[in-house]
Amino acid sequence: MEDLNKLKRIELLRLAKIHGVKNRNKMKKEELIKAIKKAKKPLEELKAIEERLRRELQEKTGETHLIAIPKEPGYAFINWEAKEESGTGILKVFEDRREKFSIPVNLEHGKSYIKVEEDKKVKVILGKEEKGKFTKIVESNEILIPTTKKTEGKYEFIDMKTLKKEKSQKVANELMKEIVDEELKTAKEMKYLRYKREG
């Protein structure tokens, strides 16, 4: 990790912009350093999560698998391997249990980002079509795609492990604003990580 104290204020402002620090132009150098350090913590946590998922994928190498990972609002990452299969297959994408689209893929193995709707439950099925009949090989876990939309009034929360709605409840506007702001910040951080990885 670089020594932030050695950076000039203009360099700190650039870093603060990357990390989504608000009101950065009004901050003094010491305030910028403190805000950047605070903003970096969620990024380090995201990197740790991505590293854990990468290890899980490596462990599954050689086995038939299809894994879906929510990445940022509107996108999911798909990784698959079909042992003892070859040729062209079909990847069917479902949103809220309805088939939305399908794409031809290499059956043996592959990975891809797919564009899907925000705030939808997404599942993917890998299979092959022979004589007009689709045969499933493997299906993914079901994931919930993050959203950037703000909600008002009555709020519903979803348990991320079971994807079931929690009991209906009302949440104070201040608390909901914090939650929405945190989701937006996480989405920006994930987009930044993806940009860094691809760049």
Secondary structure as UniProt FT lines:
FT   HELIX           4..6
FT   HELIX           9..18
FT   TURN            19..20
FT   TURN            22..23
FT   HELIX           24..26
FT   HELIX           29..59
FT   TURN            60..62
FT   STRAND          65..72
FT   TURN            73..74
FT   STRAND          75..81
FT   TURN            83..84
FT   STRAND          88..95
FT   TURN            96..97
FT   STRAND          98..106
FT   STRAND          109..115
FT   TURN            118..119
FT   STRAND          121..130
FT   TURN            131..132
FT   STRAND          133..139
FT   STRAND          143..144
FT   TURN            160..162
FT   HELIX           173..198
//
